[in-house]
Amino acid sequence: MTEPTRKIGAITIGQAPRDDIMTVMTPHLPERLEVLQHGALDDLDGTAIAALRPDLSKEREEGDKAQHSGSSIEYDVLVSRMRDGSEAMMTHGGVVPLMQQKVDALEAADVELIVLLCGGDFPELHSNRIILHPGKLLRGAVESVAHGARLGIVMPSDVQVNAAQRDAAVRWGAHEVFVTHGSPYLPETDLDDEWQRVSADLAQHQVDLVFLNCMGMNEQMKSTIRQGTGKPVILLSSMLARTITELLH
């Protein structure tokens, strides 16, 4: 007897569809599964999207002040992919209401669970369905193996590095943490050089374990880091897919 098709929802903070992410996730998902993809920026025009972009000079200044003073601020820069493949930056506060609209739409579509295609924290979101937060999921996995290790974290943008470095020891539980950046959204011709640089950076800092902290990072980027460092590399999207399968089976 053929099993019925299951249905889940997926929300990106950029624009849907995210075929780049689904290419990584699909091999680890159940065969008879329909994924309804929604993007927080799907319904916005260029002017509205530009209004969500953070003031990067202010973010860097705030991050530097917090780093030097030891204080903690809520880091507000998020990075995602647009439908045309370009990179988009937005503020956390600006995108959350748009994400909630997509959560509500997926509830109405009667999905079994909702997956966020972003490694950021979104405690503001609410639903009567399970919302799977990959950042929280992977944090637990990293914490379970990172104690006493030197952890390398790769963020998608350089403007996120200061805050990630400042919060990393508490957030991840590692003995030492080194944060660098590598964009998965560069033109194809520039990606190899970008990720060779990231790999060399991590190898120079002699990390024991690497966490790729962006859903847009893929198996090729993981392979480059693994070859360059010789260390284990955790890829957010593939581990998320395996968790979805476990929840549905």
C-alpha positions in Angstrom: 0.0 0.0 0.0 1.4 3.4 -1.0 2.0 5.8 1.8 0.2 9.1 1.6 2.2 12.3 0.8 3.1 14.3 3.8 3.1 18.1 3.8 5.4 20.5 5.6 6.1 24.2 5.3 9.4 26.0 5.0 10.1 29.7 5.5 13.2 31.5 4.3 13.9 35.1 5.4 14.6 36.0 1.8 12.6 34.9 -1.2 11.3 31.4 -2.1 11.9 29.0 -3.6 15.3 28.1 -2.1 16.4 25.4 -4.5 19.9 25.8 -3.3 18.9 24.6 0.2 16.5 22.0 -1.0 19.2 20.4 -3.2 21.1 19.7 0.0 18.1 18.6 2.1 16.1 16.5 -0.3 18.4 13.4 -0.2 17.9 13.2 3.5 14.1 13.7 3.5 11.3 11.2 3.1 10.4 10.4 -0.5 6.7 11.2 -0.4 7.0 14.7 1.0 5.6 18.0 -0.2 7.4 21.1 0.9 5.5 24.4 0.7 8.1 27.1 0.5 7.4 30.7 1.5 9.7 33.6 1.7 9.4 36.6 4.1 10.3 39.0 1.2 8.2 37.3 -1.5 5.5 40.0 -1.6 7.8 43.0 -1.3 8.9 45.3 -4.0 12.5 46.7 -4.2 11.7 49.8 -2.1 10.2 47.8 0.7 13.1 45.4 0.7 15.6 48.2 0.7 13.9 49.7 3.8 14.6 46.5 5.7 18.4 46.8 5.1 20.4 47.6 8.3 22.7 50.5 8.7 25.9 48.6 8.4 28.1 51.4 9.7 26.0 51.6 12.8 26.0 47.8 13.3 29.8 47.7 13.1 30.1 50.6 15.6 27.7 49.0 18.0 29.4 45.7 17.7 32.9 47.2 18.3 31.6 49.1 21.4 30.0 46.0 22.8 33.1 43.9 22.1 35.4 46.4 23.9 33.1 47.0 26.9 32.1 43.3 27.4 28.4 44.2 27.2 25.8 42.3 25.2 23.5 43.7 22.5 21.0 42.0 20.3 22.7 41.6 17.0 20.3 42.6 14.2 21.9 41.7 10.9 20.4 38.7 8.9 21.6 37.5 5.5 19.6 35.6 2.9 19.2 34.9 -0.8 16.8 36.5 -3.2 15.0 34.7 -6.0 17.5 36.0 -8.6 20.4 34.5 -6.6 21.7 37.8 -5.1 22.4 38.4 -1.4 20.0 40.4 0.8 20.6 41.8 4.2 17.8 42.8 6.6 17.1 43.6 10.3 15.8 41.0 12.6 13.1 43.3 13.9 12.0 44.1 10.4 11.7 40.6 9.1 10.0 38.9 12.0 6.4 40.3 11.3 6.8 39.1 7.7 7.8 35.7 8.9 4.8 35.5 11.2 2.6 36.2 8.2 4.1 33.2 6.4 3.7 31.0 9.5 0.0 31.9 9.6 -0.3 31.1 5.9 1.3 27.7 6.3 -1.0 26.9 9.2 -4.0 27.7 7.0 -2.5 25.3 4.4 -2.6 22.5 7.0 1.1 21.6 7.1 2.3 19.1 9.7 5.2 21.2 10.8 7.0 24.4 9.8 10.8 24.6 9.2 12.7 27.9 9.3 15.4 28.0 6.7 17.7 30.3 8.7 20.1 29.7 11.6 19.1 32.8 13.5 16.9 32.9 16.7 13.2 33.8 16.3 11.6 33.3 19.7 8.8 35.8 18.7 7.2 33.4 16.2 4.2 31.4 17.4 2.1 28.7 15.9 -0.2 25.8 16.8 2.2 23.7 14.6 5.7 22.6 15.5 8.2 25.3 14.4 11.6 23.8 13.8 14.4 26.3 14.6 17.6 25.0 13.1 19.8 27.4 15.1 18.6 26.0 18.4 18.7 22.4 17.0 22.3 22.7 15.9 23.4 24.6 18.9 22.6 21.5 21.0 24.5 19.3 18.7 27.6 21.5 18.7 27.5 22.0 22.5 27.4 18.2 22.9 30.8 17.8 21.2 32.5 21.2 21.6 33.4 21.3 25.3 37.2 21.6 25.6 37.5 22.0 21.8 38.5 24.9 19.7 35.4 25.6 17.6 35.4 27.4 14.3 32.2 29.1 13.2 31.5 30.5 9.7 29.0 33.3 9.4 27.7 34.5 6.0 28.7 38.1 6.5 31.7 40.0 7.9 29.3 42.4 9.8 28.1 39.4 11.9 31.6 38.4 13.1 32.1 40.7 16.1 28.8 39.8 17.7 29.2 36.1 17.0 32.7 36.1 18.4 31.5 38.0 21.5 28.7 35.7 22.3 30.2 32.4 21.1 31.8 31.1 24.2 28.6 31.3 26.2 26.4 30.3 23.2 28.3 27.3 22.1 30.1 26.1 25.2 33.5 25.6 23.5 36.8 26.1 25.2 37.9 28.5 22.5 36.0 30.0 19.6 37.2 31.5 16.4 34.6 33.2 14.1 35.2 34.0 10.4 32.9 34.7 7.5 32.2 33.2 4.0 29.4 34.2 1.7 27.5 31.4 0.0 25.8 34.0 -2.2 28.7 35.3 -4.3 28.7 34.8 -8.1 29.7 31.2 -9.0 33.0 32.4 -10.4 34.1 33.8 -7.0 32.9 31.0 -4.7 36.0 28.8 -4.9 38.4 31.6 -4.0 36.0 32.7 -1.1 35.9 29.2 0.4 39.5 28.5 0.0 40.2 31.6 2.0 37.7 30.5 4.7 39.4 27.1 4.8 42.9 28.6 5.2 41.6 31.0 7.9 40.2 28.1 9.9 43.3 26.0 9.4 45.6 28.8 10.5 43.6 29.1 13.8 43.9 25.3 14.3 40.2 24.7 15.1 39.1 21.2 16.1 35.5 21.4 14.8 33.8 23.7 12.3 30.1 24.8 12.2 28.8 26.4 9.0 26.2 28.7 10.4 24.0 29.5 7.4 21.4 27.5 5.5 22.8 28.7 2.2 26.1 26.9 2.8 26.3 23.6 0.9 28.1 20.3 0.6 30.8 21.7 -1.7 31.7 24.4 0.8 31.7 21.7 3.6 34.0 19.6 1.5 36.4 22.5 0.9 36.6 23.2 4.6 37.0 19.5 5.5 39.9 19.1 3.0 41.6 22.2 4.1 41.4 21.7 7.8 41.2 17.9 8.1 38.5 18.5 10.8 34.8 17.5 11.2 32.4 20.0 9.7 28.7 20.4 10.6 26.4 21.5 7.8 23.2 23.1 9.0 20.9 22.1 6.2 21.7 18.4 6.0 21.4 17.9 9.8 18.1 19.8 9.7 16.8 17.5 7.0 17.6 14.4 9.0 15.7 15.9 12.0 12.7 16.5 9.9 12.7 12.9 8.7 13.0 11.7 12.3 10.0 13.8 13.3 7.8 12.5 10.5 8.7 8.8 10.8 
